[in-house]
Amino acid sequence: MADVVIHQITPDRFDDLAGVFGTRGAPSWCWCQYFLTTGSAYTMSAQRNRAALRSQVASASAPVGLVAYGDADDPRGPVGDPVGWVQIGPRTTFPRITANRDMKRLVDDLDDDSVWAVTCFVVKVGHRRRGIGGALLDAAVAAARDAGARAVVGHPVDVAARTTRVGGSELYHGAASTFERSGFRVVGRTGATRPVMRLDL
């Protein structure tokens, strides 16, 4: 497991996310707005999505996000360099999940505010495959527990079930193996490689 320091996102830490999301790929323009919207409400405008997340962090009305910072033994960046992000919050605050027909088929408590969801992971290029995702997931579970959640769910990618190589950009949901190591169990699947996983707290 990576030796990182993880903090909840706050307005004074917001600009650290730019270093994690980078300038290329989905994180650089999505800014974790996909699950907070449905249909045409979702935009691919980086400027609008960044402004939306900044507003959500400032108002503290949106799901929690956690930022991972590098450690003293990492030669690839100074101590305190932001290297990862995870989005988590009450599942009811993610309309992309609660409106999903497959989820409605599999889950009977979509309206339960005490069930939290982990939706997105971003690990900075150059820091991947070091356990940062696992550290973020464990910290997200701890944050949910501290907030009174009774369960945490995720919808990761089952890499072992894939017949083709999985690119890094496809793993923003996380990998099923990471969730398994943190104690999550499979409660259903929306596809052969997409388990719905749950940890009761």
WOQUI-V318251 format. One record per run of one state. SS is the DSSP state (~ for helix, > for strand, _ for the rest). FROM is the first residue (numbers start at 0). TO is the last residue. If there is no record, write none. Layout:
ss:SS from:FROM to:TO
ss:SS from:FROM to:TO
This chain:
ss:_ from:0 to:3
ss:> from:4 to:7
ss:_ from:8 to:9
ss:~ from:10 to:12
ss:_ from:13 to:14
ss:~ from:15 to:20
ss:_ from:21 to:24
ss:~ from:25 to:29
ss:_ from:30 to:32
ss:~ from:33 to:35
ss:_ from:36 to:37
ss:~ from:38 to:40
ss:_ from:41 to:44
ss:~ from:45 to:58
ss:_ from:59 to:62
ss:> from:63 to:68
ss:_ from:69 to:80
ss:> from:81 to:89
ss:~ from:90 to:92
ss:_ from:93 to:93
ss:~ from:94 to:97
ss:_ from:98 to:99
ss:~ from:100 to:105
ss:_ from:106 to:113
ss:> from:114 to:122
ss:_ from:123 to:130
ss:~ from:131 to:145
ss:_ from:146 to:149
ss:> from:150 to:153
ss:_ from:154 to:155
ss:> from:156 to:156
ss:_ from:157 to:157
ss:~ from:158 to:160
ss:_ from:161 to:166
ss:~ from:167 to:172
ss:_ from:173 to:173
ss:> from:174 to:174
ss:~ from:175 to:180
ss:_ from:181 to:183
ss:> from:184 to:190
ss:_ from:191 to:192
ss:> from:193 to:199
ss:_ from:200 to:200
